[in-house]
Structure formats: structure tokens, C-alpha cells
Amino acid sequence: MTLPFIRRFPLLSASLLAGLLAGCATTPVSRQSAPQTSAPIEVGVIAINDFHGALEPPNQSVDAPDGHGKAVAVPAGGGAWLASAVDSLKARHANNVVVAAGDLTSASQLASSLYLDEPAVGVMNRVGVEFNAVGNHEFDRGWQELRRLQNGGCEKNTRGEPCQLEQFKGASYKYLAASTKLADGSPLFPGTGLKTFGEGPNRITLGFVGLSLKSVPTLVAPDRVAGLAFADEAETINRALPALKAAGADAVVVLIHQGLRTGGAADPNGCDQASGDIQPILDRLDPGVDVVVSGHTHWAYVCNYTANAKAGPILLTSAGVYGKLVTDITLRFDPTTHELLGKQANNVIVQSPAYKSAKGEVPNVAAFPQFQPRADVAEYVQRYKDASLHLVARPVGRLSAPLGKEEGNGVATGGALGSLIADSQLAASRKAGAQIAFLNPFGIRAALVPAADGTVTFGQIYAVEPFNNEIVTMSLTGAQIRATLEQGLDDAGDQQMLSPSQGTRIAFDMRRPSGSRITAITLDGKPLDPAKTYRVSVVNFLAEGGDGFSGFTQGTNRTRGAIDLDALEDWLGAVPVRKVPEEDRTPQAL
């Protein structure tokens, strides 16, 4: 549901701003303060989220207004460039703290994932992150391995080998997980933190609450979070506020791995047509939260959130994904009373070198600063890149055309790239009797752009699907398949139509009521029989109910098969040139 109270406005007076929600605007704080005798004390909160081990520029862009009423694509991202951008913001703020809202690791580039994301942690250490809220992907290798990322050491918790290139020392920043408890009720990580700036009467203290989504168990394999409990987000934040205030916090910043999506004009500082699962959390907050740094949706926005009149205005931000943006938040305090006088934020594009996309060259844009890679971070990343180069550059096949990654609002369908991956999983599970394979479009992480001769490398396909999920083949009735597909189109969250394999066609109409939006499902031209049993393949993440597709948990006669990445490699290499799927397998009524 689109939030009716989120709007964009130019900078206005405090009286006119009351009750409004603005994108990228200063938020006056409705408190009475003593007459000013000296300049306000400023504190800079520098925020990122969803880095996902993007050590190198991800060959993606940020769409931003060019100042002439049009949107321009700005190439962005990469650890060394992010470090320089953060340094530039630190230089603006004598008082500063660098924070993150989760998913710094996992679903990562190959050079990070091969080494269990130790290099991603190393980059974040060098960037200077101090607090990070645990996201859902940080549980992908299990909570024991996540503890190793915090504490360091070489304990083997996964199939991968730790400490391959260095004696891993762990994160210098603190993971915060206020809503996550172990089976005995003890915390997995601390829930809050404090940082103080200045001395004597100019001493300012910020309090931080960090937490994961309540729905983490639906987003990772169940065994990865076995023994953990995830509490309600709003209740957790509200419980933490009195203790932070008692400890001297002059303002409270929430770091939470939940967020919004926006629509309208391309603007990383906008908040038009915003909606998302963070709204009901914000609506239940008690007074005392001043800033919320969010993530998870991979969307970039700056919002002044005033829908919760009890809590007062909340500055809500997100820096998108892959280190392509960094949020510059400025808090201004009365030097005498320490009252928060104002707060504002701006998403800064981490412009990095030009690249070639599925649609052509994406050049640098002079209207935005172009950062240079910080030498020490670039050298550190290069070490891991060189070590993994033999895998990254290995050819796996040839493709007839580039395939883009689906972007934008609306129902995700995966496009031709989703169809290609679904076809590969069907082929890999035919021996288990598979007749249909489904892929979740949200699991596609990058475009697939072959070289001029069509060559595709292992590094490229890894970037597309970096999860190393197993393919599970199961038996479901036609009725169960339909009901499960409807779960992706319901009104409970972000909507996606699972990409089907060749021979399967699914028509849907979003104008129909939730639960009845699929209008037709055919296999080899014949309608799916509700009473008939079919063999269906999905990755283990979906098979265990991930992304809200709980219907797959009803599947019987399960057979575990190949890794999804191996299946895609085999599919591409099985013919001299793999043709990209051209048919629309999931037509939507308009």
C-alpha cells in the first residue's frame, strides 16, 4: 500500500513543515530551546547499508536528477571508492560516527564470498564502521559463523575454509541485534551502543539501537537460525529507549534492517509514493527516536516521517545497496541545553569508473563528484581479487545476447534472465522427474553481460546468483502450485511472480483481489490440473518457505540435487551458444 502521507516539498519553515513528510529536507525539531549564545554543536552520522561484500565496483548505477528535469545514470560503488566518499564526509564533520543497517556480508561478490566474507569485514574495518545492525543475509552461514565474523579466529563453521589469506581478526565494529536472543534468553549480540563527542559542557552523546527483521526465519535456511528467537521490532526499540536516555543519550539513532520502496522520479534523496514494511514499525514507536537508518529493500531515500504524531518527526534514510551511496546525516544540538535543534540528510553518490551495461556504456557524469579509490583499501581488495582470479575469469559458456537485471517498482517477474536460470534448474533436475522449475526474481543479483564474442565467465554467473543454494525437487498438486504462486502476489509485502521454466506459462491480473490474481497456468499448452501431482524444482531457500512462499513446505517426495550455480554453468556450456529466452512466460493483464 502506498503511504498517502509521504510527499516531496521544498525546504519550508518549521510551522509549515509540521505534519508533513518531506524527502531530503531539513527536519526542524519541535522543542523549545534556550536562546543561542554560540553556534550549535554538529554531529555527523555517516550511514550505509546492504554492502553485500561489493569489494569492486558492481557495474551498476544510481539514477539521479540531472538538474534539468531528467534522470541520469551515474556509475557507482566499490569498496575503495566508498572509503574515499566516507573520508570526505568525515572531513566535513569534526564529530562523526560511521554506522550501517545490515547485510554488509553474504550474497557477495566472488572475491569476498570465496573467503567467507572476511575481506568484506576487512573493508568495513578500513572504512571505519563503528556500529552495524545485523541483517538477514548475515545469518546465511549460520549464527555461529556470524559470531566468528565479529570476534575473529579461524574456527570452521561452514563448508568453506576460514583464514585462507590472513589470520582473521574479526570486525572492529560492533554488531547490534537488540531483538535477537539465544535459546536461553541471552543476547546474540548487544542491542545498543553509545558514542560521546566533546568534553565538558559541549559533550554530546548519541545512543544507537540496532536490530534485525522479525521475519529473518523466513528469509534464511531454518538451520542457520535454529535456537534463535526474533522479537517484535517496535517493542524492542521502545524497551531500549529509557535505558539509552538514562545513560545520557541526547539523541537516539535506530539502525534497522527493514525499509521502504519509493516511486515517482528517480531521486536517491526522494520519498515519493513510498511504502514498505518499516511503516507499521515507525507508527508504533514511542517518543525519543530521532533518526532511523534503514535498509533491506535496496532502495535509496530520505524521508521526514511524521505519521506517528506521538513520536514526533523521524528522519528516515537508506543508502540503497552495494556501497553505491553513503548517507550524510547532520544533527545540530543546542550547546547549552543539548536539545536537538535540527536534523537533515543527503545521499551522496559514490561515483566510480564508467562501465558497460546490458544496454550499453554507462559514462561518468561531471555533475556529480567522482571519487578516487583509497589506496590502502584498493590494495587490500586487489589481494583477494588476485587470489580468486583463476575462478573469476574462467569461461563457462557463450550467450547470444546480454540479459539485464530487472529494476523498478511493480511486480518482479525476473524477465529473460529469470527464465534462463529457471531453465537451467529444470535441466539439472530432470533426472529427479522435474516438470517445472521456479525461480524467485528477488534472488537475481546482477545482470549477465557477455563479452563481444558472447563469452560468459564464472565470475559473472556468480554475481547473478551468489547463494550456492541446492535445487530441491518435490511433488505438489496443481492446486498447491497455484496457491503457492498466489503468495508472491498477495498484499502482505513486496510482490514477485516466480519465473517459470520453458513450457510453463502463468498469466496474472493485479486488479483482482489478493489470493485470486493468477488467471491461468499452463504446462506444454495444457491447463494445470488442480488434482494432478507434478514434480517441481526450486532452490532450497524456497523449498523451506523463503520469501514468504510457505506453500513449498507442503511438497513431498523431496530430492536434493545440484547447486544452482553449477546448474547455470552446465546449461550455458551444454551448447556452443545458449540463446536467451524470448517468450513472455508471465504475462500481466494491464
C-alpha positions as a printed Julia matrix, in Angstrom:
590×3 Matrix{Float64}:
  0.0     0.0     0.0
  1.36    3.41   -0.93
  1.73    5.7     2.03
 -0.61    8.68    1.42
  1.28   10.93    3.8
  4.72   10.8     2.19
  5.3    13.78   -0.07
  8.12   15.87   -1.5
  8.3    19.55   -0.59
 10.9    22.28   -0.91
 12.52   23.46    2.3
  9.85   25.2     4.36
  9.55   26.92    7.69
  9.05   24.88   10.84
  5.41   25.85   11.09
  4.66   24.82    7.52
  6.57   21.59    7.87
  4.59   20.38   10.89
  2.66   17.25    9.98
  4.27   16.86    6.57
  6.55   14.15    5.28
  9.36   15.51    3.07
 12.12   13.95    1.02
 15.67   15.16    1.54
 14.77   18.14    3.68
 15.82   19.58    6.99
 13.59   18.37    9.82
 13.05   21.03   12.47
 12.66   19.59   15.96
  9.59   20.88   17.75
 11.23   21.64   21.09
 11.77   24.95   22.81
 15.43   25.7    23.36
 17.31   28.36   25.26
 18.43   31.5    23.41
 21.56   30.78   21.4
 24.78   32.22   22.74
 27.08   30.24   20.46
 26.9    28.13   17.32
 25.09   24.79   17.52
 27.17   21.66   18.02
 27.06   19.48   14.93
 27.44   15.71   14.8
 27.72   13.81   11.51
 26.22   10.33   11.25
 27.61    8.65    8.12
 25.43    5.7     7.15
 25.47    2.77    4.72
 23.52   -0.47    4.34
 23.39   -3.63    2.24
 27.05   -3.57    1.15
 26.87   -7.31    0.36
 30.62   -7.76    0.02
 30.8    -5.46   -3.04
 34.58   -5.17   -2.91
 34.82   -3.99   -6.51
 32.55   -1.59   -8.43
 29.42   -3.69   -9.11
 28.9    -2.36  -12.64
 25.69   -0.71  -11.54
 24.49    2.87  -11.4
 22.41    5.29   -9.36
 19.61    7.1   -11.18
 19.57   10.74  -10.12
 18.07   14.03  -11.36
 20.42   15.91  -13.66
 19.08   19.35  -12.7
 17.22   19.73  -16.0
 14.19   17.58  -15.3
 15.72   14.33  -16.5
 17.26   11.31  -14.81
 20.86   10.32  -15.44
 22.6     7.04  -14.61
 25.74    7.55  -12.5
 28.19    4.61  -12.21
 28.79    3.93   -8.55
 30.14    1.6    -5.88
 33.26   -0.33   -4.9
 34.96   -0.61   -1.51
 37.92    1.7    -2.22
 35.66    4.4    -3.66
 33.26    4.06   -0.74
 36.16    4.56    1.66
 37.08    7.82   -0.08
 33.49    9.02    0.0
 33.24    8.29    3.71
 36.55   10.09    4.3
 35.19   13.17    2.52
 32.2    13.21    4.86
 34.37   12.71    7.92
 36.31   15.78    6.83
 33.07   17.79    6.89
 32.17   16.68   10.4
 34.66   17.11   13.23
 32.27   14.97   15.29
 31.38   11.86   13.29
 30.35    8.24   13.55
 30.01    5.66   10.75
 27.11    3.22   11.05
 25.38    0.55    8.98
 21.92   -1.01    8.81
 22.82   -4.59    7.98
 23.7    -7.05    5.24
 27.3    -5.94    4.98
 28.19   -9.56    4.16
 26.77  -12.51    2.2
 25.19  -12.51   -1.26
 28.61  -11.1    -2.03
 30.99  -10.8    -4.93
 33.05  -13.92   -5.55
 36.31  -12.44   -4.24
 34.6   -11.9    -0.9
 32.4   -15.0    -0.76
 35.22  -17.43   -1.54
 36.87  -16.26    1.66
 33.72  -16.35    3.82
 33.37  -12.57    3.57
 36.47  -11.96    5.65
 37.55   -9.33    3.08
 34.16   -7.6     3.28
 34.68   -7.24    7.02
 38.22   -6.05    6.34
 36.94   -3.33    4.01
 34.33   -2.2     6.54
 37.04   -2.05    9.21
 39.08    0.22    6.96
 36.04    2.35    6.08
 35.63    2.93    9.81
 32.21    1.46   10.57
 31.52    1.54   14.33
 28.03    0.01   14.69
 26.13   -2.35   12.36
 22.63   -3.77   12.81
 22.56   -7.46   11.92
 20.64   -8.05    8.68
 19.03  -11.22    7.37
 21.84  -12.21    4.98
 24.36  -12.03    7.79
 22.75  -15.25    9.05
 23.22  -17.06    5.71
 26.15  -19.13    7.02
 24.64  -19.56   10.47
 24.8   -17.51   13.64
 27.93  -19.29   14.83
 29.8   -18.1    11.74
 28.4   -14.61   12.23
 29.88  -14.6    15.72
 33.23  -15.53   14.17
 32.98  -12.5    11.89
 32.55  -10.37   15.0
 35.16  -11.99   17.2
 37.71  -13.24   14.68
 39.57  -16.53   14.62
 39.69  -19.5    12.27
 37.02  -21.83   13.65
 35.45  -23.82   10.8
 31.66  -23.41   10.85
 30.88  -23.92    7.13
 31.98  -25.87    4.06
 34.39  -23.03    3.26
 37.84  -22.67    4.74
 38.45  -19.69    7.05
 41.69  -17.69    7.23
 42.93  -18.65    3.76
 44.82  -15.39    3.12
 45.16  -13.85    6.56
 44.74  -14.57   10.24
 41.24  -13.18   10.56
 40.93  -10.68   13.42
 37.19  -10.03   13.17
 35.14   -6.88   12.87
 36.41   -3.79   14.67
 32.82   -2.52   14.6
 30.06   -3.81   16.87
 27.2    -5.92   15.61
 23.94   -4.85   17.27
 20.99   -7.26   17.48
 18.57   -5.98   20.11
 15.69   -8.23   19.04
 17.65  -11.49   18.69
 18.01  -13.9    21.6
 19.58  -17.3    22.07
 17.53  -20.24   23.36
 18.47  -19.44   26.96
 17.26  -15.84   26.57
 20.73  -14.31   26.42
 21.53  -11.85   23.63
 23.3   -12.99   20.49
 24.97   -9.56   20.33
 24.49   -6.34   22.3
 21.39   -4.4    21.35
 22.55   -0.84   21.95
 25.62    1.36   21.93
 26.71    4.89   22.84
 29.22    7.33   21.37
 30.18   10.61   23.01
 31.67   13.68   21.36
 33.39   16.63   23.01
 34.14   17.44   26.62
 32.52   19.29   29.49
 29.52   21.44   28.6
 29.96   20.64   24.89
 29.72   16.9    25.49
 27.12   15.29   23.18
 26.14   11.62   23.38
 24.36    9.61   20.7
 22.55    6.38   21.53
 22.16    3.58   18.99
 19.7     0.68   18.81
 20.41   -2.0    16.2
 18.14   -4.87   15.19
 17.14   -7.38   12.54
 13.79   -8.12   10.96
 11.29  -10.17   12.91
 10.89  -12.2     9.72
 14.53  -13.36    9.48
 13.47  -17.04    9.93
 11.51  -16.8     6.66
 14.46  -15.32    4.77
 17.26  -17.78    5.54
 17.53  -21.55    5.78
 15.94  -22.65    9.09
 19.02  -24.48   10.33
 21.02  -21.23   10.12
 18.91  -19.61   12.85
 17.96  -22.7    14.86
 17.8   -21.82   18.55
 17.32  -18.11   17.96
 14.22  -16.02   18.69
 13.43  -12.74   16.92
 11.25  -10.31   18.86
  8.9    -7.61   17.62
 10.87   -4.66   16.24
  8.84   -1.74   17.64
  8.54   -3.3    21.09
 12.29   -3.91   21.16
 13.12   -0.32   20.22
 10.69    1.09   22.77
 12.2    -1.04   25.53
 15.67    0.25   24.71
 14.83    3.98   24.77
 14.61    4.59   28.56
 17.97    2.93   29.21
 19.67    4.95   26.47
 18.2     8.18   27.8
 19.25    7.25   31.33
 22.78    6.63   30.03
 22.88   10.22   28.76
 21.86    9.92   25.12
 20.99   13.37   23.75
 19.57   11.77   20.58
 18.73    8.21   19.55
 19.54    6.66   16.17
 17.88    3.36   15.25
 19.74    1.05   12.85
 17.22   -1.44   11.47
 17.34   -3.86    8.58
 13.9    -3.04    7.23
 12.79   -0.38    4.78
 10.66    1.2     2.09
 10.39    1.37   -1.66
  9.65    4.6    -3.45
  8.24    5.55   -6.84
  7.96    8.65   -8.97
 11.0    10.49  -10.25
 14.44    8.88   -9.91
 15.98   10.57   -6.89
 18.11    8.93   -4.19
 17.0    11.72   -1.88
 13.32   11.39   -2.68
 10.43    9.87   -0.79
  7.56    9.94   -3.31
  4.99    7.13   -3.35
  6.77    5.35   -0.51
  5.5     2.13    1.02
  7.02   -0.73    2.92
  7.16   -2.92    5.97
  9.0    -0.38    8.08
  5.92    1.86    8.23
  3.99   -0.12   10.89
  7.17   -0.26   12.97
  7.6     3.51   12.87
  3.93    4.03   13.64
  4.29    2.2    16.97
  7.44    3.91   18.24
  7.43    5.86   21.48
  8.82    9.41   21.65
 12.59    9.56   21.71
 13.67    8.18   18.33
 15.24   10.92   16.22
 16.76    9.12   13.22
 16.14    5.71   11.65
 18.8     4.33    9.31
 17.15    1.52    7.34
 17.88   -1.0     4.59
 16.84   -4.41    3.21
 14.82   -3.15    0.23
 17.94   -1.9    -1.59
 16.1     1.36   -2.2
 17.61    4.8    -1.6
 15.54    7.51    0.08
 15.46   10.35    2.6
 12.12   10.89    4.32
 10.81   13.13    7.07
  8.34   10.78    8.71
  5.62   12.48   10.74
  2.76    9.98   10.54
  3.36    8.97   14.17
  2.27   12.14   15.95
  3.12   10.66   19.36
  6.75   10.04   18.42
  7.24   13.3    16.56
  9.2    13.73   13.31
 11.63   10.95   12.46
 14.34   11.31    9.83
 14.31    8.05    7.83
 17.15    7.17    5.45
 18.56    4.39    3.3
 21.68    4.34    1.1
 20.49    1.75   -1.41
 22.83   -1.19   -2.0
 26.41   -2.27   -2.81
 28.06    0.88   -1.45
 26.75    2.94   -4.36
 25.59    5.65   -1.94
 26.5     6.89    1.51
 24.11    8.94    3.65
 25.38   12.17    5.16
 23.25   12.93    8.25
 23.78   16.14   10.21
 22.43   16.59   13.74
 22.57   20.05   15.34
 22.42   20.47   19.13
 21.94   23.48   21.38
 25.35   23.96   23.07
 23.73   24.9    26.4
 20.75   22.58   26.75
 21.87   19.81   24.35
 18.41   19.94   22.78
 18.33   18.56   19.23
 17.65   21.65   17.11
 17.52   20.09   13.67
 18.44   17.13   11.51
 18.97   16.7     7.81
 20.3    14.09    5.43
 21.6    13.74    1.91
 22.53   10.62   -0.04
 25.91   11.09   -1.71
 26.57    9.07   -4.87
 29.83    7.1    -4.65
 30.73    7.71   -8.29
 33.3     5.23   -9.6
 34.58    4.35  -13.09
 32.36    4.04  -16.16
 31.3     0.56  -17.23
 29.39   -1.3   -19.94
 25.87   -2.49  -19.06
 23.41   -4.73  -20.88
 22.07   -1.55  -22.52
 25.44   -0.05  -23.43
 28.09    2.25  -21.96
 27.37    4.0   -18.65
 29.72    7.01  -18.62
 30.81    9.18  -15.74
 28.68   12.25  -15.01
 30.5    15.52  -14.4
 27.6    16.96  -12.38
 28.43   14.6    -9.52
 31.75   14.22   -7.67
 33.9    11.34   -8.9
 35.78    9.76   -6.02
 39.21    8.22   -6.36
 39.87    4.8    -4.84
 41.56    4.95   -1.45
 44.94    3.32   -1.93
 45.06    1.07    1.14
 41.57   -0.33    0.53
 42.27   -0.81   -3.19
 45.46   -2.72   -2.35
 43.63   -4.89    0.18
 40.83   -5.69   -2.29
 43.34   -6.42   -5.06
 44.97   -9.07   -2.9
 41.72  -11.0    -2.65
 40.82  -10.31   -6.26
 44.15  -11.71   -7.47
 43.74  -14.8    -5.31
 40.33  -15.53   -6.84
 41.14  -14.5   -10.41
 41.59  -18.06  -11.66
 37.94  -18.71  -10.84
 36.51  -15.32  -11.75
 37.94  -15.28  -15.27
 37.22  -18.91  -16.16
 34.89  -19.1   -19.22
 31.74  -21.18  -18.67
 29.93  -20.74  -21.99
 28.61  -18.3   -24.54
 25.34  -16.35  -24.57
 23.55  -14.92  -27.59
 22.74  -11.55  -26.02
 23.09   -9.58  -22.79
 20.45  -10.03  -20.1
 19.62   -7.15  -17.79
 18.63   -7.28  -14.15
 15.04   -6.26  -13.57
 14.76   -2.9   -11.79
 11.97   -0.6   -10.65
  8.65   -0.81   -8.87
  5.78   -3.16   -9.65
  5.63   -6.94   -9.65
  9.03   -8.55  -10.21
  8.95  -11.32  -12.81
 12.64  -11.96  -13.44
 12.46  -11.25  -17.16
 14.52  -13.25  -19.64
 17.32  -13.73  -17.12
 14.91  -15.35  -14.67
 13.69  -17.63  -17.46
 17.24  -18.63  -18.34
 18.04  -19.59  -14.74
 14.76  -21.48  -14.32
 15.56  -23.42  -17.49
 18.96  -24.35  -16.1
 17.43  -25.66  -12.89
 14.82  -27.67  -14.78
 17.55  -29.29  -16.89
 19.61  -30.09  -13.81
 16.69  -31.81  -12.07
 15.14  -33.75  -14.95
 16.57  -36.99  -13.55
 14.57  -36.34  -10.38
 11.44  -36.18  -12.53
 11.15  -32.38  -12.66
  8.5   -30.98  -14.97
  8.58  -27.34  -13.84
 11.21  -25.16  -12.16
 10.53  -21.84  -10.47
 13.0   -19.05   -9.63
 12.39  -16.15   -7.24
 13.24  -12.9    -9.1
 14.44  -11.28   -5.86
 17.29  -13.79   -5.89
 18.75  -12.36   -9.12
 21.6   -10.09   -8.05
 23.2    -8.79  -11.24
 22.87   -8.5   -15.0
 24.58  -11.03  -17.26
 26.55   -9.19  -19.93
 28.75  -11.4   -22.12
 31.91  -10.28  -23.89
 31.77   -9.2   -27.53
 32.12  -12.84  -28.65
 29.4   -13.97  -26.24
 31.75  -15.42  -23.62
 30.41  -15.58  -20.07
 32.74  -16.15  -17.1
 32.26  -17.91  -13.8
 32.62  -14.58  -12.01
 29.7   -13.19  -13.97
 27.31  -16.03  -13.25
 28.37  -15.99   -9.6
 27.41  -12.31   -9.44
 23.96  -13.24  -10.77
 23.23  -15.9    -8.12
 25.81  -15.89   -5.29
 23.92  -18.02   -2.75
 25.1   -21.58   -3.51
 21.61  -22.95   -2.97
 20.74  -26.59   -3.65
 17.99  -27.47   -6.1
 15.17  -29.4    -4.42
 12.65  -31.36   -6.48
  9.29  -32.12   -4.83
  5.76  -33.29   -5.59
  2.91  -30.75   -5.49
 -0.63  -30.8    -6.81
 -1.76  -28.28   -9.36
 -3.88  -26.64   -6.67
 -0.89  -26.36   -4.34
  1.22  -24.82   -7.12
 -1.43  -22.19   -7.81
 -1.85  -21.34   -4.12
  1.9   -21.03   -3.68
  2.3   -18.73   -6.68
 -0.51  -16.55   -5.3
  1.6   -15.97   -2.17
  4.05  -13.95   -4.23
  1.28  -11.67   -5.46
 -0.61  -11.08   -2.21
 -0.72   -7.77   -0.36
  1.48   -8.91    2.53
  4.76   -7.49    1.17
  6.84   -6.95   -1.94
  5.37   -8.78   -4.89
  7.07  -11.21   -7.24
  5.83  -13.7    -9.78
  8.14  -16.7    -9.74
  9.96  -17.12  -13.06
  8.87  -20.44  -14.63
 10.92  -22.77  -16.81
 10.32  -23.39  -20.51
  6.94  -24.87  -21.35
  5.2   -23.18  -18.42
  3.14  -20.02  -18.77
  1.45  -18.08  -15.95
 -0.95  -15.19  -16.58
 -1.94  -12.85  -13.75
 -4.0    -9.74  -13.11
 -3.11   -7.48  -10.17
 -6.52   -5.77  -10.42
 -8.14   -8.87   -8.98
 -8.43   -9.48   -5.2
 -5.44  -10.87   -3.33
 -5.45  -14.65   -3.48
 -7.12  -14.82   -6.88
 -4.74  -12.91   -9.15
 -3.47  -15.8   -11.24
 -5.78  -16.21  -14.22
 -4.12  -19.16  -15.97
 -1.31  -21.7   -15.56
 -0.37  -23.98  -18.44
  2.28  -26.66  -18.91
  3.12  -27.55  -22.52
 -0.01  -25.7   -23.58
 -2.4   -27.56  -21.26
 -4.02  -26.07  -18.14
 -2.55  -27.29  -14.88
 -4.87  -29.88  -13.36
 -5.65  -28.93   -9.72
 -5.9   -32.58   -8.69
 -2.86  -33.88  -10.57
  0.58  -34.19   -8.96
  3.54  -32.53  -10.63
  7.28  -32.62   -9.94
  8.52  -29.11   -9.2
 12.08  -27.83   -8.65
 13.09  -24.79   -6.61
 16.2   -23.86   -4.63
 16.3   -24.96   -1.0
 15.65  -21.39    0.16
 12.21  -21.5    -1.47
 11.66  -25.14   -0.56
 11.92  -24.15    3.09
  9.37  -21.33    2.72
 11.72  -18.45    1.94
 10.42  -15.11    0.61
  7.03  -16.0     2.09
  6.37  -18.97   -0.21
  5.27  -21.29    2.58
  3.33  -23.43    0.1
  6.56  -25.13   -0.96
  6.93  -26.59    2.53
  3.98  -28.87    1.66
  5.95  -30.57   -1.08
  6.5   -34.33   -0.67
  8.95  -36.91   -2.05
 11.81  -34.45   -1.94
 15.08  -34.98   -3.78
 18.06  -32.68   -3.24
 20.2   -32.1    -6.29
 22.79  -29.8    -7.84
 23.9   -26.39   -6.66
 22.08  -23.63   -8.55
 25.34  -22.08   -9.79
 26.57  -25.43  -11.15
 23.26  -25.88  -12.95
 23.59  -22.49  -14.67
 27.19  -23.22  -15.66
 26.22  -26.58  -17.12
 23.29  -25.06  -19.02
 25.45  -22.35  -20.6
 28.2   -24.81  -21.52
 25.94  -27.51  -22.96
 25.69  -25.83  -26.4
 28.09  -23.69  -28.43
 25.93  -20.59  -27.87
 23.0   -20.55  -25.46
 20.12  -18.49  -26.91
 18.38  -16.2   -24.46
 14.67  -16.96  -23.83
 12.49  -14.63  -25.87
  8.92  -15.55  -24.94
  6.98  -13.78  -22.17
  6.17  -16.6   -19.75
  4.42  -14.43  -17.15
  2.12  -12.02  -18.97
  0.33   -9.49  -16.75
 -3.06   -8.02  -17.57
 -2.91   -4.23  -17.9
